[in-house]
Amino acid sequence: MRVVSIRVEPILMKTLSLLFLFSVSLSLGAAQPIKALLITGGCCHDYTKQKLIISQGISKRANVDWTIVHEGGTSRKHRFSIYQKKDWIKDYDVVVHNECFGAIGDKAFVEGLATAHRDSGVPAVVLHCTMHSYRAADKITDEWRKLLGVTTVRHQKHVAVEIKNLQPKHPIMQGFGKSWTTPAGELYEIVKVWPNTKVLGHAFGVRTKKDHPCVWTNQYGKARVFGTTIGHHNQTMESETYIGYLTRGLLWSCGKLDENGKPAKGYAPRK
């Protein structure tokens, strides 16, 4: 019998090793990170710090990579450069809106932002002043409000608020507790809850003498939406409870949160 000796080139060995390691990582439940786009900027808030609180806080708790677009200074009329691009949303798995531009009333522009989520199915996470953004267009279009899941046009004074957990078995609200009092607060007055919205938590308004939703989910066309009006102050955003339910809300919107409120396999934070 003739024995044939085969020499494996080093570069081929390296390639085979990498392929083996890749297959092992897949078997261990590794996953590609969630590609998140954070849109932030505008008046009245410390967005320079908040973009770090949000992105770094979530990435410590979930497998998420970030693209951050921070523009507009303290303007109320700035239009983000990324929104001007065709199919701006298609490269992302979720968009986190933490913006404050209430004076834009261009119907086509505002509807385009909302329907990008509706038609693509890319989820949205909407925070605090996002609910007051683009309200100058409210008399000519409802699309932004349909995306958000709530309508609000004003807030109450700066006082801490107690958020009551209305859906303790919902994956987003597991770990929240029966209630949570914010370190500081600015409660938004909700005047309408849209039909596909499910309220997860509410807080009592001292001015209106009624409860106002402040944590919820929504379904807008193909897109899942998670929203919270809480988040004016940095110290509130930095709290474990806030970052915890925000992370769970983002994972839920992407379909990566299990029924026990834990990241789905492969979406726990990378080590």
FENCORJO-V176128 format. One record per residue. RES is the residue in three letters. PSI is psi in radians with two decimals (none if undefined). NEAR is the number of other C-alpha atoms within 8 Angstrom. D_FIRST is the distance of its C-alpha to the first C-alpha in Angstrom with 2 decimals. Layout:
res=RES psi=PSI near=NEAR d_first=D_FIRST
res=RES psi=PSI near=NEAR d_first=D_FIRST
This chain:
res=MET psi=2.38 near=2 d_first=0.00
res=ARG psi=2.20 near=3 d_first=3.74
res=VAL psi=2.21 near=4 d_first=6.40
res=VAL psi=2.21 near=4 d_first=9.63
res=SER psi=2.20 near=4 d_first=12.81
res=ILE psi=2.19 near=4 d_first=15.79
res=ARG psi=2.13 near=4 d_first=19.25
res=VAL psi=2.10 near=6 d_first=21.97
res=GLU psi=2.52 near=6 d_first=25.30
res=PRO psi=-0.70 near=6 d_first=28.18
res=ILE psi=-0.60 near=6 d_first=30.32
res=LEU psi=-0.71 near=8 d_first=27.77
res=MET psi=-0.73 near=9 d_first=27.44
res=LYS psi=-0.73 near=8 d_first=31.23
res=THR psi=-0.77 near=8 d_first=31.49
res=LEU psi=-0.66 near=8 d_first=29.12
res=SER psi=-0.74 near=8 d_first=31.14
res=LEU psi=-0.71 near=8 d_first=34.36
res=LEU psi=-0.67 near=8 d_first=33.23
res=PHE psi=-0.80 near=8 d_first=32.29
res=LEU psi=-0.66 near=8 d_first=35.67
res=PHE psi=-0.75 near=8 d_first=37.44
res=SER psi=-0.62 near=8 d_first=35.97
res=VAL psi=-0.74 near=8 d_first=36.96
res=SER psi=-0.67 near=9 d_first=40.46
res=LEU psi=-0.71 near=9 d_first=40.84
res=SER psi=-0.43 near=7 d_first=39.91
res=LEU psi=0.04 near=6 d_first=42.53
res=GLY psi=0.30 near=8 d_first=45.19
res=ALA psi=2.67 near=10 d_first=45.60
res=ALA psi=2.72 near=8 d_first=47.56
res=GLN psi=2.41 near=5 d_first=48.77
res=PRO psi=2.61 near=8 d_first=52.24
res=ILE psi=2.26 near=9 d_first=55.27
res=LYS psi=1.84 near=12 d_first=56.59
res=ALA psi=2.40 near=13 d_first=60.32
res=LEU psi=2.14 near=12 d_first=63.02
res=LEU psi=2.05 near=14 d_first=66.19
res=ILE psi=2.13 near=12 d_first=69.28
res=THR psi=2.67 near=14 d_first=72.15
res=GLY psi=2.97 near=13 d_first=75.44
res=GLY psi=-2.92 near=16 d_first=79.13
res=CYS psi=2.81 near=10 d_first=82.37
res=CYS psi=0.00 near=6 d_first=83.51
res=HIS psi=2.80 near=7 d_first=80.34
res=ASP psi=1.27 near=8 d_first=78.19
res=TYR psi=-0.38 near=10 d_first=75.13
res=THR psi=-0.74 near=6 d_first=73.83
res=LYS psi=-0.64 near=8 d_first=73.25
res=GLN psi=-0.57 near=10 d_first=72.59
res=LYS psi=-0.53 near=11 d_first=69.54
res=LEU psi=-0.71 near=9 d_first=67.95
res=ILE psi=-0.79 near=11 d_first=69.20
res=ILE psi=-0.96 near=10 d_first=67.67
res=SER psi=-0.82 near=10 d_first=64.32
res=GLN psi=-0.67 near=8 d_first=63.58
res=GLY psi=-0.77 near=11 d_first=64.97
res=ILE psi=-0.71 near=13 d_first=62.88
res=SER psi=-0.34 near=11 d_first=59.65
res=LYS psi=-0.24 near=9 d_first=60.14
res=ARG psi=-0.17 near=10 d_first=60.13
res=ALA psi=2.81 near=13 d_first=57.72
res=ASN psi=1.46 near=13 d_first=54.74
res=VAL psi=2.31 near=12 d_first=56.81
res=ASP psi=2.63 near=9 d_first=56.67
res=TRP psi=2.48 near=9 d_first=59.88
res=THR psi=2.19 near=8 d_first=61.36
res=ILE psi=2.20 near=9 d_first=65.04
res=VAL psi=1.90 near=9 d_first=67.72
res=HIS psi=1.95 near=8 d_first=71.02
res=GLU psi=2.94 near=9 d_first=73.82
res=GLY psi=-0.14 near=10 d_first=77.50
res=GLY psi=-2.27 near=7 d_first=79.27
res=THR psi=0.33 near=8 d_first=82.18
res=SER psi=2.78 near=9 d_first=82.87
res=ARG psi=0.01 near=11 d_first=83.47
res=LYS psi=0.11 near=8 d_first=82.55
res=HIS psi=2.48 near=10 d_first=79.25
res=ARG psi=2.09 near=6 d_first=76.52
res=PHE psi=2.42 near=8 d_first=73.01
res=SER psi=-0.64 near=6 d_first=71.06
res=ILE psi=-0.52 near=7 d_first=67.99
res=TYR psi=-0.30 near=9 d_first=70.12
res=GLN psi=-0.21 near=7 d_first=70.84
res=LYS psi=2.45 near=7 d_first=67.20
res=LYS psi=2.40 near=5 d_first=65.98
res=ASP psi=0.65 near=6 d_first=63.62
res=TRP psi=-0.41 near=9 d_first=64.18
res=ILE psi=-0.27 near=10 d_first=63.07
res=LYS psi=-0.36 near=8 d_first=59.69
res=ASP psi=0.09 near=6 d_first=57.54
res=TYR psi=2.68 near=10 d_first=58.69
res=ASP psi=-0.36 near=11 d_first=58.16
res=VAL psi=2.58 near=15 d_first=61.73
res=VAL psi=2.20 near=14 d_first=64.86
res=VAL psi=2.05 near=12 d_first=67.19
res=HIS psi=2.04 near=12 d_first=70.72
res=ASN psi=1.20 near=13 d_first=73.01
res=GLU psi=2.82 near=12 d_first=75.48
res=CYS psi=1.43 near=14 d_first=79.28
res=PHE psi=1.40 near=15 d_first=80.60
res=GLY psi=-0.21 near=11 d_first=83.40
res=ALA psi=0.15 near=10 d_first=85.35
res=ILE psi=2.11 near=14 d_first=82.96
res=GLY psi=0.38 near=10 d_first=84.41
res=ASP psi=1.95 near=7 d_first=82.37
res=LYS psi=-0.87 near=9 d_first=81.53
res=ALA psi=-0.71 near=6 d_first=78.56
res=PHE psi=-0.86 near=7 d_first=77.03
res=VAL psi=-0.76 near=14 d_first=77.46
res=GLU psi=-0.61 near=11 d_first=76.24
res=GLY psi=-0.66 near=8 d_first=73.17
res=LEU psi=-0.80 near=10 d_first=72.20
res=ALA psi=-0.86 near=11 d_first=72.55
res=THR psi=-0.32 near=9 d_first=70.95
res=ALA psi=-0.69 near=11 d_first=67.88
res=HIS psi=-0.83 near=17 d_first=67.07
res=ARG psi=-0.76 near=13 d_first=68.33
res=ASP psi=-0.51 near=9 d_first=66.25
res=SER psi=-0.46 near=10 d_first=63.01
res=GLY psi=0.06 near=10 d_first=62.82
res=VAL psi=2.15 near=16 d_first=62.30
res=PRO psi=2.79 near=13 d_first=64.07
res=ALA psi=2.45 near=14 d_first=67.08
res=VAL psi=2.09 near=14 d_first=68.33
res=VAL psi=2.20 near=14 d_first=72.02
res=LEU psi=2.38 near=15 d_first=73.94
res=HIS psi=-1.90 near=12 d_first=77.63
res=CYS psi=-0.15 near=11 d_first=79.36
res=THR psi=-0.58 near=12 d_first=76.88
res=MET psi=-0.34 near=13 d_first=79.17
res=HIS psi=-0.02 near=13 d_first=82.10
res=SER psi=2.58 near=12 d_first=80.23
res=TYR psi=0.38 near=13 d_first=81.15
res=ARG psi=-0.28 near=11 d_first=84.13
res=ALA psi=-0.27 near=9 d_first=86.28
res=ALA psi=0.04 near=12 d_first=84.53
res=ASP psi=-0.52 near=9 d_first=85.36
res=LYS psi=-0.19 near=6 d_first=88.25
res=ILE psi=-0.20 near=6 d_first=86.14
res=THR psi=2.54 near=9 d_first=82.75
res=ASP psi=-0.03 near=8 d_first=81.33
res=GLU psi=-0.72 near=10 d_first=77.65
res=TRP psi=-0.70 near=12 d_first=77.22
res=ARG psi=-0.62 near=10 d_first=78.97
res=LYS psi=-0.65 near=10 d_first=76.78
res=LEU psi=-0.87 near=13 d_first=73.72
res=LEU psi=-0.73 near=12 d_first=75.26
res=GLY psi=-0.13 near=16 d_first=76.47
res=VAL psi=2.79 near=13 d_first=79.85
res=THR psi=2.30 near=12 d_first=82.91
res=THR psi=2.51 near=11 d_first=84.76
res=VAL psi=-0.06 near=9 d_first=87.17
res=ARG psi=2.88 near=7 d_first=88.49
res=HIS psi=2.91 near=8 d_first=87.77
res=GLN psi=-3.11 near=11 d_first=89.91
res=LYS psi=2.89 near=6 d_first=90.90
res=HIS psi=1.67 near=8 d_first=88.53
res=VAL psi=2.66 near=7 d_first=88.40
res=ALA psi=2.56 near=10 d_first=85.63
res=VAL psi=2.59 near=12 d_first=84.77
res=GLU psi=2.05 near=10 d_first=83.45
res=ILE psi=2.14 near=13 d_first=80.65
res=LYS psi=2.33 near=10 d_first=80.45
res=ASN psi=1.90 near=13 d_first=77.12
res=LEU psi=-0.27 near=8 d_first=77.76
res=GLN psi=1.18 near=8 d_first=74.22
res=PRO psi=-0.34 near=11 d_first=72.79
res=LYS psi=-0.17 near=6 d_first=69.94
res=HIS psi=2.39 near=10 d_first=68.79
res=PRO psi=-0.63 near=14 d_first=65.57
res=ILE psi=-0.59 near=9 d_first=67.29
res=MET psi=0.02 near=14 d_first=70.18
res=GLN psi=2.28 near=11 d_first=68.27
res=GLY psi=-0.12 near=6 d_first=68.89
res=PHE psi=-0.55 near=12 d_first=72.08
res=GLY psi=3.09 near=9 d_first=74.43
res=LYS psi=-0.59 near=7 d_first=77.62
res=SER psi=2.89 near=9 d_first=79.09
res=TRP psi=2.27 near=10 d_first=78.74
res=THR psi=2.13 near=8 d_first=81.50
res=THR psi=2.58 near=10 d_first=80.52
res=PRO psi=-0.65 near=7 d_first=81.43
res=ALA psi=2.89 near=11 d_first=83.32
res=GLY psi=2.81 near=14 d_first=83.75
res=GLU psi=1.59 near=14 d_first=84.88
res=LEU psi=2.27 near=15 d_first=84.90
res=TYR psi=2.41 near=12 d_first=84.68
res=GLU psi=2.01 near=11 d_first=87.04
res=ILE psi=2.12 near=11 d_first=85.13
res=VAL psi=-0.25 near=7 d_first=87.36
res=LYS psi=2.35 near=7 d_first=84.82
res=VAL psi=2.14 near=9 d_first=81.61
res=TRP psi=2.74 near=9 d_first=79.68
res=PRO psi=-0.59 near=5 d_first=78.56
res=ASN psi=0.15 near=8 d_first=74.81
res=THR psi=2.36 near=12 d_first=75.45
res=LYS psi=2.00 near=7 d_first=74.88
res=VAL psi=2.21 near=11 d_first=76.88
res=LEU psi=-0.45 near=14 d_first=75.12
res=GLY psi=2.55 near=13 d_first=77.76
res=HIS psi=2.90 near=14 d_first=81.34
res=ALA psi=2.65 near=13 d_first=84.02
res=PHE psi=2.29 near=11 d_first=87.81
res=GLY psi=2.13 near=12 d_first=89.73
res=VAL psi=-0.51 near=7 d_first=92.87
res=ARG psi=-0.78 near=5 d_first=94.51
res=THR psi=-0.27 near=5 d_first=93.79
res=LYS psi=0.70 near=7 d_first=94.00
res=LYS psi=2.87 near=7 d_first=90.96
res=ASP psi=2.51 near=8 d_first=87.22
res=HIS psi=2.27 near=12 d_first=84.92
res=PRO psi=2.44 near=11 d_first=81.20
res=CYS psi=-0.06 near=16 d_first=79.14
res=VAL psi=2.31 near=13 d_first=75.56
res=TRP psi=2.95 near=13 d_first=74.12
res=THR psi=2.80 near=13 d_first=71.35
res=ASN psi=2.70 near=14 d_first=71.72
res=GLN psi=2.07 near=12 d_first=69.89
res=TYR psi=1.78 near=13 d_first=70.63
res=GLY psi=-2.19 near=8 d_first=68.99
res=LYS psi=-0.16 near=11 d_first=65.22
res=ALA psi=2.33 near=14 d_first=65.62
res=ARG psi=2.53 near=14 d_first=66.03
res=VAL psi=2.34 near=15 d_first=68.64
res=PHE psi=2.35 near=15 d_first=69.45
res=GLY psi=2.63 near=15 d_first=72.80
res=THR psi=2.34 near=11 d_first=75.07
res=THR psi=-0.13 near=12 d_first=78.39
res=ILE psi=2.50 near=11 d_first=78.08
res=GLY psi=0.38 near=12 d_first=77.09
res=HIS psi=-0.78 near=11 d_first=80.06
res=HIS psi=2.48 near=10 d_first=79.89
res=ASN psi=-0.71 near=11 d_first=76.99
res=GLN psi=-0.49 near=8 d_first=77.69
res=THR psi=-0.82 near=13 d_first=77.22
res=MET psi=-0.57 near=13 d_first=73.95
res=GLU psi=-0.23 near=10 d_first=72.67
res=SER psi=2.60 near=8 d_first=73.32
res=GLU psi=-0.70 near=6 d_first=70.43
res=THR psi=-0.78 near=8 d_first=71.88
res=TYR psi=-0.93 near=10 d_first=72.12
res=ILE psi=-0.58 near=13 d_first=68.68
res=GLY psi=-0.89 near=12 d_first=67.28
res=TYR psi=-0.46 near=11 d_first=68.74
res=LEU psi=-0.75 near=9 d_first=68.10
res=THR psi=-0.80 near=11 d_first=64.38
res=ARG psi=-0.65 near=14 d_first=64.28
res=GLY psi=-0.74 near=12 d_first=66.20
res=LEU psi=-0.82 near=11 d_first=63.75
res=LEU psi=-0.74 near=12 d_first=60.75
res=TRP psi=-0.78 near=12 d_first=62.60
res=SER psi=-0.53 near=14 d_first=63.37
res=CYS psi=0.00 near=11 d_first=59.65
res=GLY psi=0.47 near=6 d_first=58.69
res=LYS psi=0.46 near=10 d_first=56.96
res=LEU psi=2.23 near=14 d_first=59.33
res=ASP psi=3.07 near=9 d_first=58.71
res=GLU psi=-0.25 near=7 d_first=61.50
res=ASN psi=0.15 near=7 d_first=62.10
res=GLY psi=0.38 near=13 d_first=62.84
res=LYS psi=2.66 near=10 d_first=59.54
res=PRO psi=2.42 near=13 d_first=57.12
res=ALA psi=2.83 near=9 d_first=54.49
res=LYS psi=2.22 near=8 d_first=50.90
res=GLY psi=-0.12 near=10 d_first=49.74
res=TYR psi=0.19 near=13 d_first=53.31
res=ALA psi=2.86 near=11 d_first=54.49
res=PRO psi=2.52 near=10 d_first=55.12
res=ARG psi=2.57 near=6 d_first=52.19
res=LYS psi=none near=2 d_first=51.84
